[in-house]
Amino acid sequence: MGKILQYLGRYKAAVLCIILLLMAQAYCDLSLPQYMSDIVDIGIQQGGIAHASPDEMRMVTLENLCMYLDAEGEQVLRDSYTENPEGNFERISMKEEELEALDKLVGMPLATMSAMMEGMGLDGEGLRALFESGQVTREQMLELQRQGMEGMEEGDGAMITQKASLAVRSEYEAMGWDLGGYQNRYMARTGAKMLAMAVVMMAASILVGLLAARFSARLGMELRGEMFQNVISFSNREMEQFSTASLITRSTNDIQQVQMVTVILLRMVIYAPIIGAGGIVKVIGTKTGMGWIIGVAVGSIILLVGVLMSVTMPKFKKMQTLVDRLNLVSREILTGIPVIRAFSREAYEEQRFEGANRDLMKTQLFTSRVMSMMMPAMMLIMNCITVLIVWFGSKGVDLGNLQVGDMMAFITYTMQIVMAFLMITMVSVMLPRAGVAAKRIDEVIRTKGTVLDPVRPAREPQAGWKGNIEFENVSFSYPGAGEPAISNISFTAGPGKTTAIIGSTGCGKSTLLNLIPRFYDVTGGRILMDGVDIRELGQKELRGLIGYVPQKGVLFSGTIASNLQFAGNVSGEAMEEAAEIAQAKEFILEKEEQYASPIAQGGANVSGGQKQRLSIARAVAKNPKVFLFDDSFSALDYKTDVALRKALADKTKDAAVIIVAQRISTILHADQIIVLDDGKIVGIGTHRELMGSCGTYQEIAASQLSERELRETSGTAGQGLQETAAGQNALEEPEMGQEMQGTSEGTKKEEGGAAK
């Protein structure tokens, strides 16, 4: 959760704007129940009479009211009204707080006067005459008012307001007012206010949704960009730390989780406490005496959410790991379908996928089943709260302590508070997954590459380069490995020369090659480019000098032309020349669209040999100073291999060429052959020199070349090896002949037995 809030901190101005809009929305939302209450209590029950102090009254009424007030109160009352041309007294324009004070001052006297007049069957004139005759004194009227107030205090003003409104209504009737029109005008004004509030609330909600969607989408785009830029800078060491499947999940599913929760945070999570706190303030303001019901509701919800979260939180944290595992299994199966079919392992892989799929399903089902109880439980709490409010509220209405509109408003405010907690609860289901996703994203973004550019490169990019590669006591160990992959490697690969590297599987050939473009950095010694340590060069500058052909040909979705021009700034003529050198031009021209022919993802629509030739052509088209071929001729037939190497020799006469090979036939004419064994150099020289001096190379040659080829390529230096190879063949041939003879005789015996 902290990481998500940290991401939102990037858009402080936008978040502040959203909060202000949410506050405006909450204000409108909280105002609507009060307007509804006013329509019921004032508009319907009180005929639109909103205040205990009349808008206008007759002189006799004013004088009678003064009898129920002390001298100070009488002065306030007289100052609040002014006489109009008709001889009546109109209330002057007042502020809301002044009007409330006047209502409080006049309310009880009006209610007492109305009750006294009704009880004695008098009108205003009769009451005034009774006072002037001395039958009733001011002290008696004040005492009657005090007694009335003592009897009505329990109603907390509700009964006083109702009684006062009846007196005001009678006053308006006495003046000949159209009470129906007066009521309709009040209803229209209040209804217009409600409509305006609803429109403002809708506009604020739409703007919040628009801003939240906009900035969450922008956040997702920025996180994907940051992850991609960081992953692009990773060396092979960091790429091995995060699996490809995990990186894909983090850049898609995890960012989508964060993006979705960001929208919900901005639209709901921020709004929920605002509306909840506002609802509590409004409930306290209603003075219904039922505030304890809110405490029961909130306590029940917190208890429910606490139980559900304690059960589901561990499962939510586990879910993202299971998604990673499912993606990994799916990727492996889809990538290795040919191998799976070749070994008839479909059933096993189906079971493996089924296991990963079922584990994820079980976790999702568990959390879904537990969380599915939340909504029914919440609705039960809400309905029980509504019943409690109606039960105790109806008693208050019956006793005159509470008005119907106030009870309705209290129910609405209570539901708003409960819904605020419900929103937070529903979002809390997503927060754990989003929190885990945010941490996984941050882990990738914060991981720094171990292969870094120098602060100040040793040479400027425009400097002339020859392409002379020199290894000085180079060693390298993989992270966590007990022994170095290569150690104490020293040799020079000069421009115009071909250096070949050969050795048994796992001896460190590809590792050595990967050190030159700094896919890894050496752990000992140094590699020089024209006398400069490659760690002192910018990676872009260094790799701009290198044409790299990986062991496994990699093509990108697009066209043949887009792949051959992948280095950039490659002209059409250079592209066609490279295709011709790589022996790819023939099959390209056979295609209907030729260089515009589409290439599927990973080069799935071309053969292995074609893919390898296109990879070689891509490196040739770059016209680099150093060529690196990592066993890049393995998928070529002998004829194509010979033609390609002949054409390549002319193209690379000014560049350094380093070839990793498994077949001796590929490197027979190399200027320098380096033989590796267990990460160490055991021989350096030409083919003829190594045939006479390096036992490891002799063993490789004997296993790959015929006697005739050994004689032709080795000269006198290889006579001993040829005799050894011939002797081994002579020993093997009789054994094979005897074995075949035995097999033949056994077969004849079986056939004879079957005939009998």
C-alpha angles and dihedrals in degrees: 000000000000091000092052091051088048090055090049088054087075089071102044094148092050093046090049090051090050091049091052091049090048090051089052090048092048091049091054092043092052093046095058097071090052091052089049089051091050092051091052099039102032105020098044108019098035098033094243094306103139101173136053089219108075120239086227134003141177122260093248090054091050091050092047091050090052089059089065094050133075120239094272093048092047091054092050091050094049092047090053095059134056128197118250128207091267092061094252126117121245124199112247122235108279140176118256095254091048090050091051090051090050091049090052090049095048102033100080095040090052092048092047093046092048092049092047093048091047092048095048096038093239134140126213094276092049092051090049092050090050090055095045092050089059095240088121122033129204090248091057092050091049089049090051089051092050091050090049092050091051090054093047101043092095090062089062091224098309095109092041090054092049093048091046092049089054089052091049090048090053089049092053090049090051089054091050098247121166097245094184091057090044090054093046092051091053092048091049093049093048092044090051090052090051091049092049091050091049091051092049090047091051092048092049091048092050092049092048091050091048094049093043092051092045097050096040089053089049091049090051091050092049094047091050089048093049092048092048094048091048094046090049088057093050119113120221088269093063092041089057090050091061118040117231091243091052093049091051091049092048094049094047118020097028094048089046089054091051092045093051094047090047090059091049092047092053095043105035116008094055091041095050098066091042093054092039094052091043091050091052091051090050092047090052088050093055091066092208095144091234099103090117088071089064089054091052091049096048093045092051092050094048090050092049094047092046092054094046094046094048089055099043104033096083090049093051090053091050094049097076091052090053091050088053091051093049091050091049093051092045092050093049093049096046092046094047100042094122092052092044091053093045091056094038091238097140093114093050093048091047089055091048092051090044090054094051091042094048094048090055091045093051092051092047092047092050093052092042093051093049094045091045086070090061100074096047090046091049092049090049090053091047093049093047090050090050090052091050092050093048092045097051094031093055089054089053091050090049091052092046093244095113137035124226093241092052090052091050091049090048090053091050094048091048091052090049090053092047091046090052090057090043091055092050090047094051091049091048087068090065099037097076093054092043091048091053090046091051091052091050091050092047090049091060094042093049095047107104123210117249092214104073136173117247118253089237116022115226093232134027118250092243093057116118115256129199099187102239109163120198128181115203114192091317119188130175135185127188116234110277093007117138096214132032118262090219130008138190096358114173127169141118127236108194130194115275090024131103117222117191127197119202137166145121123308112286096016093124104263097134091039090057092049093048091058093066098066088038097247079146129014119234117256092207137021122004144264118225130205109198088337096312122113105245089224087067091057127081112257092234091050093047096046091045087068094051132079106201127194111184126216090250111048110238121199127178129225110267129066136319089255094052090052095047091047092046092119090062128233090053113144124220091250092052090048093052092045091052091049090052093049091049090051089241099115094084097058091038092057090047089064118091095236094032110194090006091059112128122251116208123223109295091004092282093157096059130066124255093256093048091048090051093049092049090050090052091047090051090056093044092051089058089062094213131182093236127038119203116192113184102197087310098157099056095104095049125098119237096259094049091044092055093046093047095049092048092052091042092054091063092047096048100043091114097040135075112250122200117184128188108201142173096194120069090207088068094057105032093114097041115132090227131017121196116201116205127196123176092344095308133101110250097170143011126186145075123311093263093047094049092047088062101038112026120069094190091054091047091055091051091048093048091052094050109030130065122233091259092052090047091053093046096047103033106045118191092331091072101048094106091050092048091052090049091050091047091049091051090050091049091051093047097047098062090047091051090047092052091047092051090046092052091049091051093050092048090051092052091051091051091049091049092051091050091052092053 
